[in-house]
Amino acid sequence: MSTKAPAEADVVHALAALDRRTFLRLTGALAAAGLLPAGCGALPSPLAPPPGVTLVQLTPRTYATFQAAALRLLGPGPAALIESRAVDPGRIADAWLARLPALAPQLRQGLLALEFATWPLIGKLSPFTALAHGAQDAVLDELMRSRWEWKQALFKGVKSFACLTFYGTSEARALTGYPGPFGGPGGAANIAEAMRWSQAGME
């Protein structure tokens, strides 16, 4: 029997697709190719951490990449809540990773790959956060449909964690009409049910 708290078990499950060794090698290759910047660099202000926010496990760059991915993966209703900062998946993700620091490196490395990998690894020439929404959608679609296992793993890991961070909030329950609560032994199943309700409402 697992000794992890229910919320921790959900986080572990969400990030299970991200194999740490795979993304260590990939980010190492990106660094060797000079694709990882030495400094933080400029971030689009809507995606950057709010002023005064102290991140524990995510960097400003990986926070912004996660926010950008969540905006595109979760759909218009959730995106409106994220853009207004009513829900902040990046801050929620960082708080969970602060409690589970062993899981943080694999998510950071996966997000760096999403942000900085370019053609021929991923079909883009600019950082993910600098792309227009349509181009971001095309990148995510490429990852989802790829025959390469690491691309599918990156898509699954980021999408699962984005869903977990968003649909665990009271604001998300108000959006979907599903009463919750999340967490507990059925946490992952409840989140999946809420996502089903949300999708049905958009059809």
N, C-alpha and C positions, 0 to 999 in steps of 0.2 A: 504493500500500500504506500502511495506517495506521501511524503511528509511535507510537501510544498503547500502553502496556502492556496486556496482556489484561484485567486487573481494571478499568483505567480505561475501556476500551472497553465493558465490561459496564455500568458506571455511566452512561456517556453514553447507551447504548441504553435503559436503564431510565428515564431522565429525559427521553427525547426527546419524550414527549407533552406535557410542560409547556412551553408557549411563554411566554417571559419577558415579552414585551410584553403579552400577554393578562392575566396575573396582576398585572403592574404597574398596569394600568388598573383592575383589579378591586379591588386593595387600596387604590389611591388613592380609589376611590369609597367604600369602606368607611370610610376615614379621614375623608373629607369628610362622611359621614353620622354621624360620631361613634361608629362601631361598634368601632373599634380603641382599646383602653384606653391611657391615657398611661403607666401603670406596668405592672409585671409582673403584678400581681394574684395571687390565691391559686390554687394548682393542687392537684388531688387528690394526696395524698402518694404513692399507688402509681404515679402517672404522672410525677411530678417527677424530675429528675435525682438520682441518689444523692448524699449528702453527700460533698463533696470532689472531685466530678467537675467538671472545667473544660471547658466547651464552646468550640469554636473558631468554628464556622460556624452552628450552630443556637442559638437562644435557649432558655431554659427552657420558654417557651410552645410553640415549634415542636417542641422535643424531645418534650414531653408529648403534643402532638397526633399526632405520628408514632407514638409508643408506643401511644396509644389506637386509632389506625387499624390498626396492625399486629395488635393483639390481636383485633380483630374480623375482619380480612381473612384471617388465616392459619389459623384453626380451633382446636379445643380443645387438641390436642397441643402445637402451637407456643405457644399462649397460656399454657399451664402453665409452659413454660420461660421465657417472657418475664416472667410474674408473679413467678417465683422469682428473677429476675435471672440465671439461668443463661445466657440469651442476652439481650443488650441491643441491639435494633435501632437505637435512637436514638444510642447511643455509636458503634456501627459506622458509621452514616450520617454522623455528625459527623466521624469520622476520615477517611472517604473524601472528604467535601467539603472538608476541610482540605487534602487533596492536590490537589483539583480545585476551587479556589475560584470559578471562573467559572460553575460549575453551581449554586452554593449559593443565589444570589438567587431563581432560579425555584422551587426547592423551598420555601424559606422563604415566599415569597409565596403559593404554592399551599396550604401548610399554614395560613397566616393566613386565607386564604379559607375553607378547610374549618372552621376553628375559629370564626370570627366572623361569617361571612355568615349572614343570617337571611332569613326569608320577606320578599319573594317570590323572592329569589335561590336560597335553599335552604330546604327545608321544616322549619325549626326556629326557635326563639325564644331559645335559650340556646347558649353555647359548646359545641362538640362534646365537649370533655373533661368537661363537666358533665352530659352526657346519660346516661341509663341505657343499658345494653347494647342493649336492643331498639330504642331510639330511634336509637342510633348505627348499627345495622344498617339501619334504615329510610333514614337519610341516605345511607349508602353505596350502597344499592340504588337510590335516586333518582338519584344521580350516574351509576351504571352504565347505567341504562335511559333517561336523559334524551335528548331530541333535540337539546339544546344541546351544541355541540361543546366548549365550555370545561368543562362538567361531566364529559363523558366523558374529556377530557384529564386533568382533576384525578384522577378515579378511576384511570385507567390509570397515570399517573405515580406516584401514591402506592402503589398495589398492586404495581407492578413493582419499585419500590425497596424496599418492605417484604419482598417475596419474595427479592430479591437479598441484602439484609442478613441475613435469617434463614437462608436455605438455603445460605449460604456458610460456615456454622460447623460445627465437628465435632459439636457437640451435635445439630444438625439432621440430620446424616448418621446418627447413632445412632438418632434418632427414626424416620426413614423406612426405615432398613435399606439405603439406597443408599450404596455405598462412596465415592462421589466419585472423585477430588478435583474441586473447582470451580476456576474460573479457567482460564487457558490459552485456546487458540483455540476450544475447544468449551464454554466456561464457561456461556454462556446456555442451550445445549442440555442440558447436564448438569443445570442447575437445573430446567429444564422437566421433565426425566425424573424427577428426585427428587420434584417436586410431583405427578406422575402416580402414582408409587409411594405417596406419602403419602395421596392421595385414595382409591386402591384399598384401602388398609389401613383406612380409616374406613367403607367401604361394608359 
